[in-house]
Amino acid sequence: MTVRRASGICPVLLAIFLLILGEQSVETASDNDPYKILGVSRSSSLPEIKRAYKNLVKEWHPDKNKDPKAEDTFIKIAKSYEILSNEERRSNFDRYGQMDENQAFGHSQHQGFRSFHNSFYFEESFFQFPRSRDFADSKYLLHHAQFNSDVLPDSHKRPYLIKVTSEWCFACVHIEPVWKETVQELEPLGVGIGIVDLGSERRLANQLGAHRAPSIIGLVNGRVTFFHQAVVREHLRQFIEDLLPYKLVEKITDSNYLTFLDNWHEENKPSVLLFDQVPIVPLLYKLTAFAFRDYVRFGHVDQGDKHCTRLLRQFNINTYAPTMMLFKEDTEKPVDIIQARGLKRQIMDEFVSNNKFLQVPRLVNQKLFDELCPVKQFHRRRKYCVLLITGEDQAFHPGNKAFLDFATANRKDVLRFAYVYQRQQPQLCQALLQNQVSLSPQVVVLERRTQAGKVLYRSLSGGWNGSEEDKYRLHEQLELLQKDPTYLSLDATLPELNNEMAPIFIIQWMNVAYDYILQIYDDLLYSNWREMMPILSLIFSALFILFGTVIIQAFSEPGEDKPRKSKPKEQPQTEDDASSRASTSSRPPKKNFVEVTELTDITYISNLVKLRPGHINVVLVLTNASNKALLGKFAKEVFSFSGTQTLHFSFLNADKHNCWMPSLLHSASDAAESEGHSEEDEEPSDYAGYVLALNGHKKYFCLFRPVFTGDDPSDSSSDASFSSNSKRSSRSRSRSRSSSHSRSRSHSREDGAGPKRGSSRATSIEVHHKLDRLGLWMERLMEGTLPRLQVPAWPSLDESANSSRES
């Protein structure tokens, strides 16, 4: 019986439960229905929807409606209009009940069922499924065009905190509570908030350099900085504070407050002092200082500091609430004061914006001129600018002070008082003074008509000396102007003002370079290495190619200065042959000429005696008579070998050093006789055309004897030209020579170059042909097949040393 009753009660309870669930579903669906939120039907046209949206916005705007639900209702109204004003979104909602273009089909119909099971239902985003974005986030969404037109310029007035998110991001859901708390704290302080969807705004994400979600970005002065710490509210607050410039607010004490307030003349700005019990400058005050840094200077006074007692006593500061004082030209009396326990950003902005100009500011740039004296737009908004053209010297100070007193006593909404230095703005002054140089100050009343610089103006007759009469005439002229605007009878076109406060080029360049270096450091330190891999690969590839080329060139150079290890028997020949073969890598000449140096007392040691190992000096012996003919022929024959870095080319003048060649040949013959080799060659009297390959380190040389004109090239003398390969050819060549070659050395010295045979034309031809076979001899030298004549020591070029050696 009990079982039957229970089974009868269950269907009733289930029916009641389904009825309640259906009512909740209907109520939830109606709450999220954009048609019902805007109060329009499904057949309403777009103008009707727009009209209803405007009426509801005026009614539920949070600034006008104090209802606690006004903000949520206003957001729902904005979201509903966003859906219904877009035909695609409206069509999706009419078909599938879809509130957002990324929302899954049928999501809104099952909202009630989901809310019922909320206690044991996992969020879709826990498994990285798409989720619908909150209404509160919609007002922060940024688009590419909006970012470049609104947010980027506005970042020069306030910092922006931007979150890069995505629909498929679990980490984004994890930081969402911290993000909302941070937004609620920083947005009232004046920090701009933005959200970038990585999926729908890929172009904007690439511009920001954000390639993954979640990412948090700070934007100040158009510069993007990434947040790299743990997502905690305190870290985000400190991140925004670090983005601001370093010296926005100056610390003020008894020792520097007079200097700070008196600096209005150089800075051309009013000064604001904040008196607070907190020793650290509040973030709200820093953000206000950043927004108005181009107009006002800000200072902070710690009321608990013992070094500020005189300052607090002078201005009678109440220590129980923060106080803000604004000073202009009068440093002893502030022009405005506010004092409240909870200073809001709106109050501070209004306080500063109403006093962001001095009583009589100096026109230092075109921006200040445009704001102080705007162009006339309507008849009721006429603004007349009373301009004092003066100088910077001490003599102009009384007149400037009188003009300031007059401006303070005659403050009106239609009048703007300013002054300009004639030396700083010469083009402006010449246009108003009609190219006349004025030694005394002048007062000009003008009205701007167009942005191109056209103005109507009139000068005060008699100039300005600051006397009571000048003040009376200026006051009378201003009264006439307000009654009759046509009183300004002159017109002119003003040039653009010089920017007197602009830093010099080198400082601008240093600031840009500093920001660029910081950006590179930040990218290298915190960037994803996967994103940096292409850049790093390019850098390392370039370095590898550069250093690889240098290393290959270094190892391809002849390495004769490093001795090679080889067998003892083969060492004398193998090392030189290897160096010779290394030198035979016929390199093209690096220059289009051959460097030939003369062997003198100065160059003899370095070019021969102390010549580096493996290097050979090819020396041409010539005389004064054969200098030009032999040098040209010599350069032509050895040009193809000049690319070898182990070869050096020199020439020796036998007329200057006539004892060196006989001494060298005598030393070589003595060394040959001591080794058992005897040569009976007689010494010639003329060594012009001889070429020697001297190895200074090994103390040997190879000898080239010239081929004389008239000799048969096929004769044995041609073989003898390659340093007498056999003793027989040497003896036959010695017998065939004339008797003049068999004279003693003393006779050879007396005869100089030897007897001359034939005519002068025949002699020139003979000299020209002496080096005909030098090219073949050089090839054999490079191959290492020439015989070598050893010497115990290199003879000196000094004639006396050679003479004493022979005796």
Secondary structure, 3 states (H helix, E strand, C coil): CHHHHHHHHHHHHHHHHHHHHHHHHHHHHHHCCHHHHHCCCCCCCHHHHHHHHHHHHHHHCCCCCCCCCHHHHHHHHHHHHHHHCCHHHHHHHHHHCCCCCCCCCCCCCCHHHHHHCCCCCCCHHHHCCCCCCCHHHHCCECCHHHHHHHHHHHCCCCCEEEEEECCCCHHHHHCHHHHHHHHHHHHHHCCEEEEEECCCCHHHHHHHCCCCCCEEEEEECCEEEECCCCCCHHHHHHHHHHHCCCCCEEECCCCCHHHHHHCHHHHCCCEEEEEECCCCCCHHHHHHHHHCCCCCEEEEEECCCHHHHHHHHHHCCCCCCCEEEEECCCCCCCCEEEECCCCCHHHHHHHHHCCCCCCCCECCCHHHHHHHCCCCCCHHHCCEEEEEEECCCHHHHHHHHHHHHHHHHCCCCCEEEEEEECCCCHHHHHHHCCCCCCCCCEEEEEEECCCCCEEEEEECCCCCCCCHHHHHHHHHHHHHHHHCHHHCCEEEECCCCCCCCCCCHHHHHHHHHHHHHHHHHHHHHHCCHHHHHHHHHHHHHHHHHHHHHHHHHHHHCCCCCCCCCCCCCCHHHHHHHHHHHHHCCCCCCCCCCCCEEECCCCCHHHHHHCCCCCCEEEEEEECCCCHHHHHHHHHHHHHHHCCCCCEEEEEEECCCCCCHHHHHHHHHHHHHHHCCCCCCCCCCCCCCCCEEEEECCCCEEEEECCCCCCCCCCCHHHHHCCCCCCHHHHHHHHHHCCHHHHCCHHHHHHHCCCCCCCCHHHHHHHHHCCCCCHHHHHHHHHHCCCCCEECCCCCCCCHHHHHHHHC
